[in-house]
Amino acid sequence: MNVLNKGQIVIPAEIRHRYGIKPGTPLEIREVGDHLELYLLPADPIVAFRGSLKTTDSLINQLIEEHKQEVAQDVSG
């Protein structure tokens, strides 16, 4: 693989076909130690990461539960 005049690189056709890389495919180059790594990025990062975060009770649900407990203590106490 060679670097062209404008800093462009040509990814061999076999690799482009294997990974579905087409013109406009978002890629990222990362510097890792003494080498570079090329990463495919999702076309729509929001869709790609949807559901990837650990779900826990939201803050609002926690606050509602605390409020219910406080009200119950006030009524009984």
C-alpha positions in Angstrom: 0.0 0.0 0.0 1.4 3.4 -0.9 0.5 6.9 0.1 -0.5 9.1 -2.8 0.4 12.8 -3.3 -2.5 14.2 -1.2 -1.9 11.7 1.6 -4.5 9.3 0.3 -4.1 5.6 0.6 -5.5 2.9 -1.6 -7.1 0.0 0.2 -6.7 -3.2 -1.9 -9.9 -4.4 -3.6 -10.0 -7.7 -1.7 -10.0 -6.0 1.6 -12.6 -3.4 0.5 -14.9 -6.2 -0.7 -14.4 -8.3 2.5 -15.3 -5.4 4.8 -17.9 -3.7 2.6 -15.8 -0.5 2.3 -17.2 1.8 -0.4 -16.6 5.5 -1.3 -17.8 7.5 1.7 -17.5 4.7 4.2 -16.4 6.4 7.5 -13.0 5.2 8.7 -10.7 6.2 11.6 -7.0 5.9 11.7 -5.6 5.5 15.2 -1.9 5.8 16.3 -1.2 2.8 18.5 2.3 2.6 19.8 4.6 2.3 16.8 1.9 1.6 14.2 -1.4 2.8 12.8 -4.7 1.0 12.9 -7.6 1.5 10.6 -11.1 1.2 12.1 -14.5 1.1 10.3 -16.9 3.5 11.9 -20.7 3.0 11.9 -22.5 5.0 9.2 -25.0 6.1 11.9 -23.3 6.0 15.3 -26.5 6.7 17.2 -28.2 3.6 15.7 -25.0 1.6 16.2 -24.7 2.4 19.9 -28.4 2.2 20.8 -28.9 -0.2 23.7 -25.2 -0.6 24.3 -25.2 1.3 27.7 -26.0 -0.6 30.8 -29.6 0.1 31.9 -30.3 1.0 35.4 -33.1 2.9 37.1 -33.1 6.4 35.9 -32.5 9.2 38.3 -36.1 10.3 38.0 -37.4 6.8 39.0 -35.0 6.8 42.0 -36.3 10.3 43.0 -39.9 9.2 42.7 -39.3 6.1 44.8 -37.5 8.2 47.5 -40.4 10.7 47.5 -42.9 7.8 47.9 -41.0 6.5 50.9 -40.8 10.0 52.5 -44.5 10.5 52.0 -45.2 7.1 53.5 -43.1 8.0 56.6 -44.8 11.3 57.0 -48.3 9.7 56.9 -47.4 7.0 59.3 -45.2 9.0 61.6 
